[in-house]
Amino acid sequence: MAAIKNYLSAKPIIIVAIVTALSLLGDSMLYIALPIYWETAGLESIWQVGVLLSINRFIRLPFNPFAGWIYKHISLKAGLIIAVLLGGFTTIGYGVFEGFAAWVILRALWGIAWSFFRIGGLSVVAVYAENNKRGSSMGLYNGLYRTGSLVGMLVGGLLVPILGLSTVSIAFGLLSLLGLPLMLSSKINQVEETPGKIDTMAEEKPFIGRTANKAVIIVSGFLIAMLYQGIVTSTMSSLIEHFYGESISIWNVVVSVTFLSGLIQAVRWTWEPFLGKTVGHWSDGASGRLPIFIVSLIFAGGVFGLVSAKLPLWLWIAVTLLVMAGATILSTILDTIALDTAKTANVVSFLTVYTIFQDVGAALGPAISYIVIQLDAGFTFLYWGGSFILLILAAIWTVLAKRFNTFIRKEIYESY
């Protein structure tokens, strides 16, 4: 009986995660292919790549509050259907249209789609996850939807040099639209709480309900998104090309920069469903989430800057995989802390603010990156600066934990 109950509560989370994964195919592929094949998209300069990889995030800044308002007046299911349609048709558009102006519009539309995906997806986890299993549910959701990035980066990095950017984009767009029948057949919000009713569940709790602590969570989301979603994702291909050339020999097999970059980043999405769920399960334990989060910040700060060092290729890949592991752990735990906090406030409202600041960080990442890497030792400044930020966050969260002499413990959210 318990197993059936767990499955039924997780099923909506799984469906939304799979639908989101399908829609991420084209977007993730661009981070690998566009920095190398930007001319085939009709672009005229490399700076336009930075703009296009950022504009979808910048457009979410004004749109996220509007998306949150819409979700208070429609069901989660309806909002996610809108996201699927926008995501599928914009990805097809990458293969149909050329030129900077057309791509700005397409990337802006994808940004709107992701606003619906992100707010809707987090809200589904908040509604359907059991209170004492929120960490593992968050890890499951993050892990499953990021398999879309796995396929997009790996398959896209392999096929774009062979089939071309246009053909791969259209194929990924059609695959994205397969999420439509999944959403239409789902029972999300047909009987369950509507977003408007979710907001009535708010109950202020000590520690995680205070304004200062909400601000720390939001700022942490901003910085971690900037470093991992913005800087690492958008500069990996350029970094490999800078240090090791456009073609790399691995075990006497020559591979392209895009394929190696896609392979490295795809490894993260391979372990994401397992590592994310495991870490989330650990954070559900009696010790709470903060000890794991602080240790992870220190670990991540120690390895982040090493990515910019000219190491032997095998060692550089190993360091980069450690950075990816840090990204999985930090994002899973911080998202779960945000869900804990959302349960003490208006769920959709707080998750909307949290998402906005994540988007600001993710949007600034590529733009800052492509400015800084033009400087001498630009990659060094970029990545060691990221290490410094992560260590500062570790210090802040350590002080926060000591100041309030408490952690986000299991018994806190079991009382909701």
C-alpha positions in Angstrom: 0.0 0.0 0.0 2.8 2.4 0.9 4.6 1.6 -2.4 1.4 2.4 -4.4 0.9 5.6 -2.5 4.5 6.7 -3.2 4.1 5.9 -6.9 0.8 7.8 -7.2 2.3 10.9 -5.5 5.4 10.7 -7.7 3.7 10.1 -11.0 2.7 13.7 -11.8 6.3 14.7 -10.9 7.7 12.1 -13.3 5.4 13.1 -16.1 6.2 16.8 -15.8 10.0 16.0 -15.6 9.8 13.9 -18.8 7.9 16.6 -20.7 10.4 19.2 -19.6 13.3 17.0 -20.7 11.9 16.7 -24.2 11.6 20.4 -24.5 15.2 21.0 -23.3 16.7 19.1 -26.2 17.1 22.0 -28.5 18.1 24.6 -25.9 20.9 22.4 -24.5 22.2 21.5 -28.0 22.7 25.2 -28.7 25.1 25.7 -25.8 27.4 23.1 -27.4 26.9 23.9 -31.1 26.3 27.6 -31.4 29.7 28.8 -30.1 31.3 26.8 -32.9 28.7 26.9 -35.7 27.3 30.4 -35.2 27.9 31.4 -38.8 25.6 28.6 -40.1 22.8 30.3 -38.1 23.3 33.5 -40.0 25.2 35.3 -37.2 27.8 37.9 -38.0 29.9 38.0 -34.9 30.8 35.9 -31.8 29.4 38.5 -29.5 25.9 37.6 -30.9 26.3 34.1 -29.5 26.6 35.5 -26.0 23.5 37.6 -26.5 21.5 34.7 -27.9 22.5 32.4 -25.1 21.4 35.0 -22.6 18.3 36.6 -24.1 16.0 33.7 -23.2 17.0 34.3 -19.6 16.7 38.0 -19.6 13.2 37.8 -21.1 12.1 35.7 -18.2 12.9 38.5 -15.8 9.9 40.6 -16.7 7.8 37.6 -17.7 8.3 35.4 -14.6 6.0 37.5 -12.4 3.4 37.5 -15.2 3.7 33.7 -15.5 3.3 33.4 -11.7 0.1 35.5 -11.9 -1.2 33.4 -14.8 -0.6 30.2 -12.7 -2.9 31.6 -10.0 -5.7 31.8 -12.6 -5.2 28.6 -14.6 -4.3 25.0 -13.7 -0.7 23.8 -13.6 -1.6 21.5 -16.5 -2.8 24.3 -18.7 0.4 26.3 -18.1 2.6 23.3 -18.9 0.7 22.7 -22.1 1.5 26.3 -23.1 5.1 25.6 -22.3 5.3 22.5 -24.5 3.8 24.2 -27.5 6.1 27.2 -27.2 9.2 25.1 -26.6 8.5 22.7 -29.5 7.8 25.4 -32.1 10.7 27.6 -31.1 13.2 24.7 -31.4 11.8 23.9 -34.9 12.4 27.6 -35.6 16.1 27.3 -35.0 16.2 25.1 -38.1 14.0 27.3 -40.2 15.0 30.9 -39.6 18.4 32.5 -40.0 19.8 35.8 -38.8 20.3 37.5 -35.5 16.9 39.3 -35.3 14.9 36.1 -36.0 16.9 34.2 -33.4 16.5 36.9 -30.8 12.7 36.4 -31.2 13.0 32.6 -31.0 15.2 32.7 -27.9 12.8 35.1 -26.2 9.9 32.8 -26.9 11.9 29.9 -25.4 12.5 32.1 -22.4 8.7 32.5 -22.0 8.3 28.7 -22.3 10.8 28.0 -19.6 9.1 30.4 -17.2 6.0 28.2 -17.4 8.1 25.0 -17.2 10.2 26.2 -14.2 7.4 27.7 -12.0 5.0 24.9 -13.0 7.5 22.2 -12.4 8.5 23.4 -9.0 4.9 23.9 -8.0 4.1 20.3 -9.0 6.9 19.0 -6.8 5.7 21.3 -3.9 2.1 20.0 -4.3 2.7 16.3 -4.9 5.8 15.5 -2.9 5.3 13.9 0.5 6.5 16.3 3.2 9.1 13.9 4.6 10.4 13.1 1.1 10.7 16.5 -0.5 14.5 16.2 -1.0 14.3 12.9 -2.8 11.3 14.1 -4.9 13.3 17.3 -5.8 16.3 15.1 -6.8 14.1 12.8 -8.9 12.5 15.8 -10.7 15.7 17.6 -11.4 17.4 14.4 -12.4 14.8 13.3 -14.9 14.2 16.6 -16.6 17.9 17.2 -17.0 18.2 14.0 -19.1 16.9 16.3 -21.8 20.2 18.2 -21.5 22.0 14.9 -21.6 20.5 13.9 -24.9 20.6 17.5 -26.3 24.3 18.0 -25.6 25.5 14.5 -26.4 23.5 13.8 -29.4 23.5 17.4 -30.6 27.3 17.6 -30.2 27.6 14.4 -32.3 25.1 15.1 -35.0 25.5 18.8 -35.7 28.9 18.5 -37.3 27.4 15.7 -39.5 23.8 16.7 -40.3 24.0 20.4 -39.6 22.4 22.7 -37.1 19.2 23.2 -39.0 18.3 19.5 -39.4 19.1 18.6 -35.8 17.0 21.6 -34.5 13.9 20.5 -36.5 14.3 16.9 -35.3 14.6 18.0 -31.7 11.6 20.3 -32.0 9.4 17.5 -33.3 10.6 15.3 -30.4 9.7 18.2 -28.0 6.1 18.2 -29.2 5.7 14.6 -28.0 5.3 16.0 -24.6 1.9 17.4 -25.6 0.0 14.0 -25.5 1.7 13.2 -22.2 0.4 16.4 -20.7 -3.1 16.1 -22.2 -3.5 12.6 -20.8 -2.2 13.5 -17.3 -4.5 14.1 -14.4 -2.5 16.9 -12.9 -4.9 19.4 -11.2 -8.0 17.7 -12.3 -8.9 16.8 -8.8 -5.9 18.1 -6.8 -5.3 21.6 -5.4 -5.2 24.5 -7.8 -2.4 27.0 -7.6 -4.8 29.5 -6.0 -5.5 27.0 -3.2 -1.8 26.2 -2.8 -1.2 29.8 -1.6 -3.7 29.2 1.3 -1.4 26.5 2.7 1.0 29.1 4.0 2.0 29.0 7.6 4.9 31.0 9.0 7.6 28.9 10.7 10.7 29.8 12.6 14.1 30.0 10.8 13.0 29.2 7.2 10.1 31.7 7.2 12.1 34.8 8.1 12.8 37.4 5.5 16.6 37.5 6.0 16.8 33.8 5.4 14.6 33.9 2.3 17.0 36.6 0.9 20.0 34.3 1.5 18.3 31.5 -0.3 17.4 33.8 -3.2 20.9 35.3 -3.5 22.4 31.8 -3.4 20.1 30.7 -6.2 21.2 33.7 -8.2 24.9 33.0 -7.8 24.9 29.3 -8.3 22.8 29.6 -11.4 25.2 32.3 -12.7 28.2 30.0 -12.2 26.8 26.7 -13.4 23.9 27.4 -15.7 25.5 30.5 -17.1 29.3 30.4 -17.1 30.1 26.7 -17.2 27.5 25.7 -19.7 28.1 28.5 -22.1 31.9 28.5 -22.1 32.8 24.8 -22.1 33.2 24.5 -25.8 35.3 27.7 -26.0 37.4 26.6 -23.1 38.3 23.3 -24.6 39.1 24.9 -28.0 41.3 27.5 -26.2 43.4 25.0 -24.4 43.3 21.9 -26.6 42.3 23.0 -30.1 39.3 22.4 -32.3 40.0 18.7 -32.8 41.2 16.5 -29.9 42.7 13.0 -30.0 41.5 10.7 -27.2 42.9 7.2 -27.3 43.9 7.8 -30.9 40.4 8.8 -31.8 39.9 12.4 -33.1 36.8 14.1 -31.8 35.4 17.6 -32.3 35.2 20.2 -29.6 31.4 20.1 -29.7 31.3 16.4 -29.2 33.8 16.4 -26.3 32.1 19.3 -24.6 28.7 17.6 -25.1 30.1 14.3 -23.7 31.6 16.0 -20.6 28.4 18.0 -19.8 26.2 15.0 -20.6 27.9 12.9 -18.0 26.4 15.1 -15.4 22.9 14.5 -16.8 23.6 10.8 -16.8 24.2 10.6 -13.0 21.7 13.3 -12.2 18.7 11.1 -11.6 20.7 8.9 -9.2 23.0 11.4 -7.5 20.3 14.0 -7.2 17.8 11.6 -5.7 20.4 10.2 -3.3 21.6 13.6 -2.1 18.0 14.7 -1.7 17.3 11.6 0.3 20.3 12.3 2.6 19.0 15.8 3.1 15.6 14.4 4.2 17.3 12.8 7.2 17.4 14.1 10.8 20.6 16.1 10.2 18.9 18.4 7.8 20.1 20.0 4.6 22.5 22.7 5.8 25.4 20.5 6.7 25.5 18.8 3.3 25.0 22.1 1.6 27.8 23.9 3.4 30.3 21.0 2.8 29.3 20.9 -0.8 29.9 24.7 -1.2 33.4 24.3 0.2 34.1 21.3 -2.1 32.8 23.1 -5.1 34.8 26.2 -4.3 37.9 24.2 -4.2 37.6 22.6 -7.6 35.8 25.3 -9.7 38.8 27.4 -10.5 40.9 24.4 -11.6 38.8 24.1 -14.7 40.7 27.1 -16.1 44.1 25.5 -15.5 46.1 24.0 -18.4 46.2 20.4 -17.2 46.8 17.2 -19.0 43.5 16.4 -20.8 42.6 13.4 -18.7 43.2 15.3 -15.5 41.3 18.3 -16.8 38.3 16.1 -17.6 38.4 14.5 -14.1 38.4 18.0 -12.5 35.5 19.1 -14.7 33.5 16.1 -13.8 34.0 17.0 -10.1 32.7 20.5 -10.9 29.6 18.9 -12.5 29.0 16.7 -9.5 29.1 19.9 -7.3 26.5 21.5 -9.6 24.2 18.5 -9.1 24.5 18.5 -5.3 24.2 22.2 -4.9 21.2 22.7 -7.2 19.3 19.7 -5.7 19.7 20.8 -2.1 19.1 24.5 -2.7 16.0 23.8 -4.7 14.7 21.7 -1.9 15.5 24.4 0.7 13.5 26.8 -1.5 10.6 24.3 -1.5 10.8 24.1 2.3 10.6 27.9 2.4 7.8 28.0 -0.1 5.7 25.8 2.2 5.9 28.6 4.8 4.8 31.3 2.4 2.7 31.6 -0.8 4.1 28.7 -2.8 3.7 30.1 -6.3 4.7 33.6 -5.2 8.0 32.6 -3.5 8.9 30.1 -6.2 8.4 32.9 -8.7 10.8 35.2 -7.0 13.3 32.4 -6.5 13.1 31.6 -10.2 13.4 35.2 -11.3 16.7 35.5 -9.4 18.0 32.2 -10.8 17.2 33.5 -14.3 19.0 36.8 -13.6 22.1 34.8 -12.7 21.9 32.4 -15.5 21.3 35.3 -17.9 24.3 37.2 -16.7 26.6 34.2 -16.9 27.1 33.9 -20.7 27.1 37.7 -21.1 29.8 38.2 -18.5 31.7 35.2 -19.8 32.1 36.4 -23.3 33.3 39.8 -22.1 35.8 38.4 -19.6 37.3 35.7 -21.8 38.4 38.3 -24.3 40.9 39.6 -21.7 44.3 38.2 -21.1 43.9 35.2 -18.7 40.2 35.8 -19.0 39.3 32.1 -18.3 41.4 32.3 -15.1 39.7 35.4 -13.8 36.3 33.9 -14.7 36.7 30.5 -13.0 38.8 31.4 -10.0 36.4 34.3 -9.4 33.7 31.6 -9.3 35.6 29.6 -6.6 35.8 32.8 -4.5 32.0 33.3 -4.7 31.3 29.7 -3.7 33.6 29.9 -0.7 32.0 33.2 0.4 28.6 31.5 0.2 29.9 28.6 2.3 31.0 31.2 5.0 27.6 33.0 4.9 25.6 29.7 5.3 27.9 28.6 8.1 27.3 31.9 10.0 23.6 31.6 9.3 23.5 28.1 10.7 25.4 29.1 13.9 23.4 32.3 14.4 20.1 30.5 14.5 21.5 27.4 16.1 19.2 25.2 13.9 19.0 23.4 10.7 16.2 22.7 8.3 15.3 19.5 10.0 12.9 16.8 9.1 10.6 17.4 12.0 10.1 21.0 10.9 8.4 20.1 7.6 6.7 17.0 9.0 4.6 19.4 11.1 3.2 21.1 8.0 
